[in-house]
Structure formats: structure tokens, C-alpha cells
Amino acid sequence: MDKRDILYLRNMLIVRRKEISDRVNRLAAVWKGVEPAIELEEEAQKASITEPYQRLDANRKKEVEQIDLALGKIAIGEYGICESCGDDIALKRLEAIPWARLCVDCARDFEQRHETLPETTEVLAAARLPDLYHELSYEQIVKLIRERLHALKNVDDSDLRIYVRRGAVTLEGVVPGEAEHQAILRTLMGEMRFASVVDRLEVEESQVEHNDDANAEVEEPDETEVEELLIEEGGIAEGLFEGQGDDSPYADGDERM
């Protein structure tokens, strides 16, 4: 894959993540209106009504975790490499499943042997902070990051949301161009030596052409397709939206700025 392909796929991941976030927020709003209406129903009937919503939440949560892992791999230059055999994942497969962790052959082998990859939460939680930051709190680390980014040309760190969780630095917000985007990543991973960066930054000028179609919309797979893809990539985790406690690398805490 060349740089253009990676930028295109990264944009697909960012767009897809935003679509999921928007959909879950809409679902939460609808569910608030539905829940009081079923308070007096029998427990079995309530369970039958709520289960599809819980399952949808689990599916979406799993997909978000896969996307964040893929974005982290792009940041450190390991995107598109099969986690089993180490070969490159075919571009066509990544265009269909941009968060794919296995090549087609290994995915088929895993399915036949009923094996699964480590959960994405386990992979993300395995990140370690460089030794020079071990004595600092998360708030102090975020402050140091902001001081470094503040010195970069054309980068307004006030537009960025930065937080640290379990050894990984997560970035959210909008930057004016790809040059500024790359400067931020070089600062974090080069100068500051962070090994794990979940890069959710949106690039304003990122209108990446691909296959001669600059304005092509990212097609959203239907619910059945999403479920099949998630099963192929390592199984569906149940109730993950309900499990956003202190042990989850996705829990909002004091570290988020």
C-alpha cells in the first residue's frame, strides 16, 4: 500500500467511527423514551424487547474497538499487517473491512479451527508508557504533551482533546492539514517516545481521491454484514457498553482533557 491508500483507509475508519457514535447517541435518546413504557411489563417480555438493543450496543462497541486499534496501527506504521502470518493484508480486503486484523487465508484458517484473536481491549491495554513518564500522573503527561504541541507551527492545541489511558495516548479533534497531522504524530512518537497512540484526528483538507472517485461515500454495511465481519475478526463481545468501568480503556475519567 502506498501513502495515498493509507490516507484513504484512515478516512474510512474516521468516518465509520463517527457514524457509529452518532447512531449510538440516537439509540440512547430513543431508549430513554422507551424504557419507562416497559417498566410494568413482565421480566421475560422486557428481556425480549431490550435484548436487540443490548446486542446492537455490543456489536457497535466491538467495531469501535477494532477501529481504534486500526488507527493506532496506522500511527505507528503497522497497519495492514496480518497478526497471524505477518504478511500484508490485501488492499481489497482492507477496503471492505478497514479494521481487518487477519489476511484472507489466516481468517479462513482461524474460522476452520474455531480460533480467535486476542480481544482488542487486551491489545490496547498492553501498551506501556516510556519509563521517563512513570512517575507522572496522567494529568501531568497531558500537560507535557500540550506544551510540546503548542510549539508546533499551525497547530492549535486548544482544538485537540488529549487523554492518556493504560499507556496509550488518544487524540481527538480537527487539524488543518496532513502536514500538521504528521507533525503531531512525530512529536508524540519521535520526540516524546510514546509507543501507542490512538489517532482519531480529523484532517480538514483530507479529501483523498481513490479509484478516481474523490466524492465517493463510505457505504455503511447492514447489521447482518457487520455481525458477520465481527465474528470473522474474533467474536462478538457481550455487554461491552455496560462494562465501561475503571478497567476499560474506553472509560471517560479524569485523564480526559
Backbone bond lengths (Angstrom), bond angles and torsions (degrees), N, CA, C in turn:
res aa  C-N    CA-C-N  psi(-1)  N-CA   C-N-CA  omega(-1)  CA-C   N-CA-C  phi
1 M - - - 1.462 - - 1.520 109.93 -
2 D 1.316 115.56 140.95 1.457 118.31 175.07 1.529 109.31 -97.12
3 K 1.335 115.52 177.20 1.464 120.87 -175.51 1.522 111.48 -60.32
4 R 1.318 116.44 -35.95 1.465 120.85 -179.23 1.526 110.96 -63.71
5 D 1.337 116.56 -42.41 1.468 120.16 177.88 1.525 110.74 -61.44
6 I 1.344 116.20 -43.91 1.460 120.37 -177.93 1.527 110.74 -64.43
7 L 1.327 117.65 -42.11 1.459 120.57 178.43 1.531 110.75 -62.59
8 Y 1.327 115.98 -40.22 1.462 120.74 178.82 1.529 110.61 -63.12
9 L 1.327 116.72 -46.51 1.465 120.83 -178.83 1.527 110.96 -68.10
10 R 1.323 116.41 -37.06 1.467 119.44 176.98 1.523 110.05 -61.90
11 N 1.318 116.71 -41.48 1.458 120.20 178.18 1.529 110.89 -62.74
12 M 1.333 117.34 -39.21 1.463 120.80 175.70 1.521 110.93 -58.97
13 L 1.334 116.69 -42.78 1.458 121.18 -179.12 1.527 111.30 -64.83
14 I 1.334 116.46 -44.19 1.462 120.60 -179.74 1.527 110.41 -62.94
15 V 1.337 116.45 -45.75 1.466 120.87 -179.46 1.524 110.51 -62.55
16 R 1.330 116.09 -44.65 1.465 119.97 -178.96 1.528 111.47 -63.20
17 R 1.323 116.43 -40.12 1.465 120.13 -179.62 1.530 110.48 -63.34
18 K 1.321 116.38 -41.47 1.461 120.32 179.19 1.528 110.55 -65.52
19 E 1.336 117.36 -39.59 1.462 120.59 178.12 1.521 110.75 -60.70
20 I 1.331 116.57 -42.58 1.466 120.20 180.00 1.518 110.32 -65.28
21 S 1.339 116.63 -45.00 1.465 120.80 179.98 1.520 110.71 -59.41
22 D 1.323 116.61 -44.80 1.468 120.25 179.66 1.522 111.12 -63.96
23 R 1.331 116.70 -40.62 1.467 120.32 -178.17 1.521 111.05 -67.28
24 V 1.329 116.92 -42.50 1.465 119.89 -179.97 1.523 110.46 -65.03
25 N 1.339 116.83 -38.40 1.466 119.67 177.60 1.525 111.23 -63.43
26 R 1.343 115.91 -40.71 1.470 118.83 177.51 1.527 110.65 -65.42
27 L 1.323 116.19 -40.59 1.460 120.87 179.56 1.520 110.83 -62.46
28 A 1.338 115.94 -42.03 1.465 119.85 179.58 1.521 110.83 -61.79
29 A 1.334 115.99 -40.06 1.463 120.17 179.66 1.525 111.09 -65.04
30 V 1.332 116.69 -42.33 1.462 121.11 178.38 1.521 110.51 -65.34
31 W 1.340 116.32 -42.04 1.465 120.51 -176.14 1.529 111.38 -64.77
32 K 1.329 117.02 -32.01 1.456 119.85 177.83 1.529 110.82 -61.65
33 G 1.340 115.13 -33.92 1.453 119.07 178.96 1.509 113.05 -78.84
34 V 1.340 116.37 -25.97 1.467 120.31 -176.79 1.516 111.56 -83.86
35 E 1.322 117.58 -36.37 1.458 121.23 -170.32 1.526 113.96 -58.31
36 P 1.342 119.52 -46.59 1.480 117.75 -179.94 1.519 112.91 -60.86
37 A 1.309 117.32 -29.45 1.456 120.88 -176.79 1.527 112.49 -69.94
38 I 1.333 117.43 -18.73 1.466 119.07 -176.83 1.527 112.00 -111.17
39 E 1.332 117.25 9.73 1.459 119.72 -177.09 1.515 112.24 -60.67
40 L 1.315 117.49 -31.97 1.460 120.03 -176.01 1.516 112.55 -95.06
41 E 1.316 118.20 4.24 1.467 120.83 179.58 1.525 109.70 -75.32
42 E 1.324 115.26 161.40 1.449 120.41 174.71 1.533 109.00 -64.45
43 E 1.336 116.74 150.76 1.460 120.54 -176.00 1.522 112.12 -60.43
44 A 1.318 117.71 -40.07 1.459 120.34 -179.35 1.522 111.08 -63.75
45 Q 1.333 115.60 -40.83 1.456 119.00 -179.93 1.519 110.40 -68.92
46 K 1.338 116.49 -39.23 1.462 119.88 178.21 1.528 110.43 -61.16
47 A 1.346 115.66 -42.24 1.463 119.31 -179.32 1.517 111.08 -62.20
48 S 1.325 116.19 -39.80 1.463 119.20 -178.87 1.518 111.40 -67.22
49 I 1.330 117.01 -28.34 1.463 120.62 179.28 1.529 110.97 -79.43
50 T 1.344 116.62 -42.24 1.462 120.11 -173.46 1.520 112.96 -80.63
51 E 1.337 118.28 -24.60 1.470 120.06 -174.80 1.525 113.65 -56.47
52 P 1.346 120.66 -44.69 1.465 119.03 179.04 1.524 112.82 -59.95
53 Y 1.339 117.02 -36.11 1.454 119.95 178.61 1.525 110.47 -67.12
54 Q 1.342 116.88 -43.12 1.453 120.32 179.79 1.527 110.76 -65.07
55 R 1.333 116.25 -39.52 1.461 120.26 179.84 1.528 110.90 -65.36
56 L 1.349 115.86 -40.53 1.459 119.96 177.61 1.521 109.78 -61.75
57 D 1.332 116.96 -44.09 1.456 120.45 178.53 1.521 111.13 -59.09
58 A 1.335 117.07 -43.90 1.464 121.01 -179.75 1.519 110.76 -62.76
59 N 1.324 116.64 -43.48 1.467 120.45 179.30 1.527 111.15 -61.27
60 R 1.327 115.94 -46.28 1.460 119.78 -177.75 1.513 110.98 -67.20
61 K 1.323 117.10 -39.85 1.462 120.46 179.21 1.527 110.16 -61.36
62 K 1.318 115.61 -43.07 1.457 119.95 179.32 1.522 110.50 -61.60
63 E 1.306 116.96 -42.22 1.464 120.20 -179.14 1.526 111.00 -65.98
64 V 1.340 117.28 -39.84 1.466 120.55 177.85 1.528 110.18 -61.08
65 E 1.322 116.93 -41.51 1.459 120.07 178.88 1.529 111.16 -63.61
66 Q 1.335 116.64 -40.70 1.460 120.60 177.39 1.530 110.42 -62.86
67 I 1.323 116.48 -41.29 1.467 120.71 179.63 1.525 110.67 -64.59
68 D 1.329 117.42 -44.65 1.464 120.10 -179.88 1.525 111.49 -62.72
69 L 1.325 116.38 -38.03 1.458 119.44 177.39 1.526 110.37 -64.33
70 A 1.324 116.77 -42.20 1.466 120.70 178.60 1.526 111.12 -63.28
71 L 1.334 117.52 -42.18 1.456 120.85 178.44 1.521 111.29 -63.46
72 G 1.326 116.32 -37.65 1.465 119.83 176.36 1.518 111.98 -64.55
73 K 1.329 116.56 -38.24 1.464 120.60 178.47 1.530 111.26 -66.93
74 I 1.329 116.45 -38.28 1.466 119.48 177.34 1.527 109.70 -60.63
75 A 1.332 116.45 -42.15 1.464 120.93 -177.38 1.525 111.94 -62.35
76 I 1.343 117.74 -34.93 1.466 119.52 -177.09 1.527 112.40 -101.30
77 G 1.339 116.95 6.84 1.454 120.41 175.21 1.511 115.40 78.78
78 E 1.338 117.68 24.23 1.466 120.94 -178.94 1.527 112.14 -117.05
79 Y 1.321 116.37 15.89 1.459 120.08 -178.08 1.525 110.73 -74.31
80 G 1.347 115.46 143.77 1.460 120.08 175.36 1.515 113.92 83.14
81 I 1.321 117.71 13.50 1.463 121.90 178.71 1.520 108.75 -107.78
82 C 1.319 116.95 127.89 1.461 121.82 -178.72 1.524 110.09 -63.24
83 E 1.322 116.96 131.14 1.460 121.45 -178.55 1.526 112.74 -75.36
84 S 1.320 116.98 -9.65 1.456 119.83 179.88 1.530 112.10 -98.83
85 C 1.335 116.94 -57.56 1.466 120.14 -174.41 1.523 113.35 -98.63
86 G 1.323 118.25 -15.74 1.456 121.46 179.25 1.519 114.57 84.15
87 D 1.334 117.94 0.57 1.471 120.69 177.47 1.528 110.07 -81.13
88 D 1.344 114.94 165.10 1.466 119.38 176.67 1.528 110.02 -69.58
89 I 1.320 115.84 140.67 1.462 121.31 173.50 1.528 107.50 -82.11
90 A 1.314 116.90 134.47 1.463 121.20 -176.54 1.528 110.88 -58.60
91 L 1.326 115.07 141.74 1.462 120.71 -179.25 1.530 111.28 -58.38
92 K 1.330 117.50 -40.42 1.459 119.96 -179.57 1.530 111.35 -61.53
93 R 1.318 116.59 -37.05 1.467 119.84 177.92 1.531 110.13 -66.69
94 L 1.330 117.14 -41.73 1.460 120.66 179.80 1.521 111.24 -68.11
95 E 1.322 117.15 -32.77 1.458 119.53 176.11 1.524 110.80 -65.30
96 A 1.340 116.83 -32.77 1.465 121.35 178.66 1.527 111.27 -82.00
97 I 1.339 116.50 -39.50 1.469 122.54 -178.93 1.527 107.41 -134.15
98 P 1.326 119.66 83.71 1.466 120.85 -173.54 1.520 114.27 -62.57
99 W 1.331 117.56 -18.01 1.465 120.70 178.73 1.545 111.88 -96.97
100 A 1.334 118.03 11.93 1.471 121.17 -176.78 1.524 111.23 -57.07
101 R 1.320 115.87 136.88 1.468 121.46 179.11 1.525 112.37 -108.13
102 L 1.316 117.08 -10.78 1.459 122.17 -178.99 1.518 110.26 -126.75
103 C 1.323 116.73 147.93 1.462 120.26 171.51 1.533 108.50 -73.23
104 V 1.310 116.91 170.91 1.459 120.77 -175.97 1.530 111.13 -59.84
105 D 1.327 117.39 -46.50 1.473 120.80 -177.29 1.524 111.61 -62.68
106 C 1.328 117.28 -45.13 1.460 120.08 -179.03 1.525 111.25 -69.34
107 A 1.344 117.02 -36.52 1.462 119.73 176.96 1.526 110.43 -60.97
108 R 1.337 115.81 -40.35 1.465 120.19 178.87 1.534 110.47 -66.90
109 D 1.339 116.67 -41.63 1.462 120.11 178.69 1.522 111.39 -63.84
110 F 1.324 116.71 -43.31 1.465 120.66 179.08 1.523 110.47 -60.50
111 E 1.329 115.84 -41.93 1.463 119.84 -179.47 1.528 110.92 -64.59
112 Q 1.326 116.77 -42.81 1.458 120.36 -179.27 1.525 111.96 -65.79
113 R 1.340 116.50 -34.82 1.468 120.34 -179.01 1.531 112.09 -91.47
114 H 1.337 115.54 1.12 1.468 121.55 -179.07 1.527 111.20 57.13
115 E 1.315 115.83 39.48 1.457 121.80 177.10 1.525 109.85 -100.31
116 T 1.317 115.65 158.63 1.464 120.89 177.66 1.525 109.40 -133.67
117 L 1.323 115.25 155.62 1.453 121.08 174.16 1.525 109.41 -77.86
118 P 1.342 117.44 161.32 1.471 119.03 172.74 1.524 109.88 -57.13
119 E 1.325 116.38 144.68 1.457 120.01 178.17 1.520 110.02 -57.77
120 T 1.319 116.55 145.72 1.461 120.31 179.97 1.523 111.34 -60.06
121 T 1.337 117.22 -33.60 1.466 119.85 178.05 1.517 110.81 -62.27
122 E 1.339 117.76 -35.80 1.453 121.52 178.48 1.533 111.06 -68.26
123 V 1.325 115.73 -40.70 1.461 119.79 -179.54 1.519 110.42 -65.72
124 L 1.333 117.03 -45.70 1.456 120.86 -179.31 1.526 111.33 -67.30
125 A 1.323 116.65 -37.00 1.462 120.40 -178.86 1.521 112.18 -70.99
126 A 1.342 118.10 -15.48 1.463 121.47 -177.89 1.524 112.69 -79.29
127 A 1.335 117.38 -5.87 1.461 120.63 -179.38 1.532 110.33 -64.74
128 R 1.339 115.78 147.06 1.458 121.01 -179.50 1.523 109.60 -126.28
129 L 1.328 114.90 139.45 1.457 119.47 175.03 1.524 109.82 -74.33
130 P 1.334 117.55 147.76 1.466 119.87 173.36 1.526 110.50 -58.71
131 D 1.316 116.15 150.42 1.463 121.03 -175.19 1.531 112.87 -55.84
132 L 1.334 117.87 -34.39 1.466 119.62 -175.78 1.517 113.78 -66.00
133 Y 1.349 117.85 -11.70 1.464 120.95 -179.86 1.526 112.87 -105.46
134 H 1.327 117.37 0.44 1.458 119.81 -172.58 1.522 113.69 -63.87
135 E 1.329 118.34 -27.95 1.460 120.82 -178.21 1.528 112.58 -89.49
136 L 1.325 116.80 0.02 1.461 120.76 -176.72 1.526 111.43 -100.98
137 S 1.307 115.82 150.27 1.463 120.04 173.70 1.521 109.01 -77.58
138 Y 1.335 116.47 165.61 1.454 119.97 177.50 1.530 111.02 -60.29
139 E 1.343 116.13 -38.84 1.459 119.31 179.38 1.527 111.65 -62.40
140 Q 1.323 116.81 -39.76 1.465 120.97 179.21 1.530 110.93 -66.98
141 I 1.330 116.74 -37.70 1.466 120.22 178.47 1.518 110.25 -65.32
142 V 1.337 116.74 -44.07 1.464 120.45 178.44 1.525 110.16 -60.62
143 K 1.334 117.49 -40.37 1.461 120.85 178.69 1.526 111.08 -62.11
144 L 1.335 117.38 -42.42 1.467 121.11 177.63 1.527 111.18 -62.01
145 I 1.338 115.76 -42.78 1.471 119.93 179.40 1.522 109.85 -60.56
146 R 1.320 116.53 -45.40 1.462 119.79 -178.99 1.524 111.49 -62.67
147 E 1.317 116.83 -38.22 1.464 120.03 178.85 1.518 110.89 -62.96
148 R 1.318 117.28 -41.24 1.470 121.08 178.60 1.526 110.97 -67.40
149 L 1.323 116.89 -44.51 1.465 120.02 -177.13 1.523 111.58 -70.55
150 H 1.327 116.64 -29.68 1.465 120.71 179.63 1.530 111.48 -61.03
151 A 1.334 115.92 -27.90 1.465 120.61 -178.16 1.530 112.96 -81.11
152 L 1.332 117.42 -9.76 1.455 120.36 -178.37 1.521 111.18 -76.96
153 K 1.308 116.09 143.40 1.459 121.70 179.78 1.531 109.98 -70.63
154 N 1.324 116.10 135.79 1.469 124.00 176.00 1.529 114.04 64.95
155 V 1.329 117.64 14.94 1.464 120.74 177.62 1.522 108.60 -112.72
156 D 1.323 116.54 117.59 1.457 122.02 177.05 1.526 108.03 -98.82
157 D 1.322 116.35 101.60 1.464 119.19 -174.87 1.528 111.97 -66.88
158 S 1.343 117.54 -16.40 1.465 119.05 177.68 1.524 111.84 -69.48
159 D 1.329 116.78 -18.44 1.466 120.98 177.58 1.530 112.33 -86.11
160 L 1.325 116.28 -3.08 1.466 120.79 -175.56 1.524 110.69 -105.40
161 R 1.312 115.37 142.87 1.461 121.84 171.71 1.524 106.96 -106.49
162 I 1.311 115.43 122.73 1.463 121.37 -174.48 1.516 108.56 -126.01
163 Y 1.322 116.46 130.48 1.452 118.70 171.80 1.519 110.27 -148.66
164 V 1.323 114.22 157.05 1.459 121.87 -175.27 1.516 107.86 -120.41
165 R 1.330 114.82 134.66 1.464 119.27 -179.55 1.513 108.75 -150.07
166 R 1.322 117.32 122.74 1.459 122.86 175.10 1.534 113.01 50.68
167 G 1.317 115.43 45.87 1.452 119.65 174.04 1.509 115.68 86.04
168 A 1.324 118.60 -5.77 1.466 121.65 -178.27 1.527 109.58 -111.64
169 V 1.333 115.28 141.14 1.458 121.63 174.86 1.525 108.10 -98.56
170 T 1.312 117.00 128.76 1.463 121.51 178.67 1.520 109.34 -112.06
171 L 1.336 115.43 133.68 1.457 122.46 -179.76 1.519 109.75 -117.76
172 E 1.321 116.85 134.25 1.455 122.24 174.55 1.522 108.56 -136.81
173 G 1.330 116.68 154.31 1.445 120.89 179.39 1.515 110.91 130.06
174 V 1.336 115.60 -165.82 1.457 121.69 -176.72 1.522 109.40 -126.71
175 V 1.346 116.52 135.77 1.458 122.06 174.55 1.527 108.54 -118.62
176 P 1.349 117.52 153.67 1.468 119.17 -172.02 1.519 115.72 -70.57
177 G 1.326 118.09 -25.68 1.463 118.67 -176.83 1.514 112.07 -161.64
178 E 1.342 115.47 171.97 1.454 120.49 -178.11 1.523 111.70 -67.69
179 A 1.339 117.82 -31.56 1.464 120.18 178.68 1.522 110.93 -62.02
180 E 1.336 116.29 -43.61 1.463 120.56 178.38 1.533 110.71 -67.88
181 H 1.326 115.51 -38.41 1.463 120.77 177.54 1.528 111.08 -58.14
182 Q 1.336 116.01 -48.65 1.456 120.44 -179.76 1.524 111.86 -67.04
183 A 1.333 117.05 -33.52 1.464 120.42 178.02 1.528 110.77 -63.89
184 I 1.328 116.54 -38.97 1.461 120.92 177.84 1.528 110.55 -63.84
185 L 1.328 116.57 -45.32 1.467 120.07 -179.57 1.526 111.31 -65.24
186 R 1.341 116.88 -39.94 1.476 119.82 178.21 1.526 110.69 -62.99
187 T 1.330 116.41 -39.02 1.463 120.02 179.63 1.520 110.99 -63.88
188 L 1.334 116.41 -46.67 1.462 120.29 -177.27 1.527 112.38 -69.81
189 M 1.329 116.39 -45.54 1.459 119.89 -171.60 1.530 112.55 -92.45
190 G 1.332 116.36 -24.24 1.458 119.74 178.74 1.511 111.53 -93.42
191 E 1.335 116.49 -70.06 1.454 120.78 -176.04 1.528 112.86 -65.78
192 M 1.348 116.41 -42.72 1.460 119.67 -175.17 1.528 112.80 -93.91
193 R 1.321 117.08 -10.75 1.477 123.24 170.83 1.530 115.20 66.56
194 F 1.316 117.35 29.15 1.461 118.98 173.62 1.523 108.92 -75.72
195 A 1.334 116.46 130.56 1.464 120.87 -176.37 1.515 112.90 -88.97
196 S 1.338 117.76 -19.98 1.460 120.46 -177.19 1.525 109.47 -130.73
197 V 1.345 115.68 116.47 1.454 121.80 179.43 1.523 108.34 -129.49
198 V 1.323 116.85 120.87 1.458 121.52 174.39 1.534 106.45 -91.36
199 D 1.314 115.51 104.94 1.460 122.55 -170.08 1.525 110.32 -97.69
200 R 1.340 116.66 99.70 1.464 121.51 177.96 1.527 111.70 -106.28
201 L 1.319 117.38 17.44 1.459 120.94 -177.40 1.521 111.18 -67.47
202 E 1.311 116.08 137.86 1.458 121.93 173.62 1.525 108.65 -97.32
203 V 1.327 116.31 138.77 1.463 122.05 -178.86 1.521 108.12 -105.51
204 E 1.323 117.12 120.76 1.464 120.95 -174.21 1.517 112.93 -59.57
205 E 1.329 117.26 -40.03 1.463 120.19 -176.09 1.520 112.51 -88.83
206 S 1.360 116.32 9.46 1.460 120.39 -172.59 1.523 111.27 -81.08
207 Q 1.322 116.35 73.20 1.464 121.95 171.35 1.522 106.36 -106.27
208 V 1.319 116.06 79.75 1.457 121.39 -171.04 1.518 110.58 -83.56
209 E 1.321 116.77 122.29 1.456 120.68 175.43 1.523 109.07 -77.53
210 H 1.319 114.64 146.92 1.453 119.45 178.90 1.520 107.82 -154.70
211 N 1.302 114.99 131.25 1.460 120.03 -178.28 1.528 111.34 54.10
212 D 1.337 115.78 39.87 1.467 123.19 175.88 1.525 113.34 61.03
213 D 1.336 117.06 26.42 1.460 119.64 -179.50 1.518 109.28 -137.21
214 A 1.348 115.34 89.85 1.455 119.83 -174.18 1.520 112.12 -72.28
215 N 1.327 116.54 -24.28 1.454 119.20 -174.20 1.519 112.91 -107.43
216 A 1.313 117.10 15.75 1.465 119.53 -178.37 1.518 109.99 -65.70
217 E 1.322 116.30 134.87 1.443 120.95 177.97 1.517 109.71 -84.84
218 V 1.327 115.19 148.86 1.449 120.20 175.94 1.513 108.74 -76.49
219 E 1.317 117.47 118.92 1.456 120.41 -178.58 1.519 109.46 -73.80
220 E 1.309 114.95 136.13 1.455 120.18 179.79 1.519 109.54 -93.96
221 P 1.359 117.85 119.85 1.456 119.44 179.31 1.516 110.62 -66.13
222 D 1.344 115.34 149.65 1.454 117.97 178.39 1.519 109.96 -74.55
223 E 1.349 115.81 174.12 1.455 120.37 -173.65 1.525 112.28 -60.10
224 T 1.327 117.25 -40.83 1.470 120.44 -179.30 1.510 110.52 -64.35
225 E 1.329 116.82 -43.05 1.470 120.51 -179.20 1.518 110.46 -63.41
226 V 1.342 117.22 -43.70 1.456 120.71 179.54 1.518 110.52 -59.57
227 E 1.332 115.67 -45.42 1.461 119.15 -178.60 1.518 111.34 -62.07
228 E 1.347 117.38 -41.69 1.462 120.68 179.26 1.514 111.25 -63.79
229 L 1.341 116.71 -40.49 1.461 120.10 -179.40 1.511 110.58 -66.27
230 L 1.329 117.13 -40.24 1.448 120.13 -179.04 1.517 111.27 -67.04
231 I 1.329 116.95 -38.76 1.460 120.19 176.91 1.516 109.91 -61.79
232 E 1.324 116.49 -43.36 1.462 121.12 -179.58 1.519 111.34 -61.88
233 E 1.334 117.45 -35.74 1.447 120.97 -175.27 1.523 113.02 -88.81
234 G 1.337 118.58 3.53 1.446 116.77 172.63 1.510 116.09 139.87
235 G 1.311 117.98 17.12 1.449 119.75 174.15 1.511 112.41 93.50
236 I 1.338 116.03 161.67 1.462 121.78 -178.84 1.521 108.79 -103.14
237 A 1.322 116.22 124.89 1.457 121.20 178.11 1.516 108.77 -84.51
238 E 1.322 116.61 134.07 1.460 120.92 -177.31 1.527 110.40 -89.99
239 G 1.342 115.48 140.06 1.453 121.57 169.28 1.505 115.48 63.69
240 L 1.326 119.50 29.23 1.453 120.12 -174.43 1.513 112.47 -70.09
241 F 1.331 117.71 -29.56 1.463 118.10 178.31 1.528 109.95 -66.57
242 E 1.331 115.94 -29.05 1.452 118.97 -179.28 1.516 111.32 -77.72
243 G 1.339 117.87 -15.26 1.459 121.32 -173.06 1.501 114.19 -101.02
244 Q 1.339 119.09 29.52 1.451 120.24 -179.09 1.522 110.28 -86.48
245 G 1.332 115.77 67.21 1.453 121.08 176.15 1.508 110.58 -100.04
246 D 1.311 116.77 -159.24 1.455 120.86 -176.72 1.514 112.77 -65.25
247 D 1.334 117.89 -23.84 1.452 120.28 -177.81 1.510 113.38 -83.61
248 S 1.319 118.19 -5.56 1.462 120.78 -177.41 1.508 111.07 -92.30
249 P 1.344 118.13 129.67 1.461 119.57 177.67 1.511 112.32 -69.34
250 Y 1.335 119.03 -0.37 1.448 122.06 -179.49 1.512 112.37 -110.92
251 A 1.345 116.79 5.21 1.449 118.88 -179.75 1.512 109.90 -75.08
252 D 1.346 115.98 137.46 1.450 120.39 174.70 1.518 108.69 -77.42
253 G 1.309 116.74 127.74 1.446 120.26 -179.34 1.499 110.58 -140.18
254 D 1.335 115.19 -165.09 1.452 119.80 -178.73 1.518 112.36 -66.40
255 E 1.350 117.04 -17.62 1.453 118.88 -176.55 1.513 111.81 -72.66
256 R 1.347 117.78 -24.19 1.437 119.85 -174.38 1.521 110.24 -75.06
257 M 1.323 116.46 131.41 1.473 121.56 -174.33 1.517 109.54 -118.47
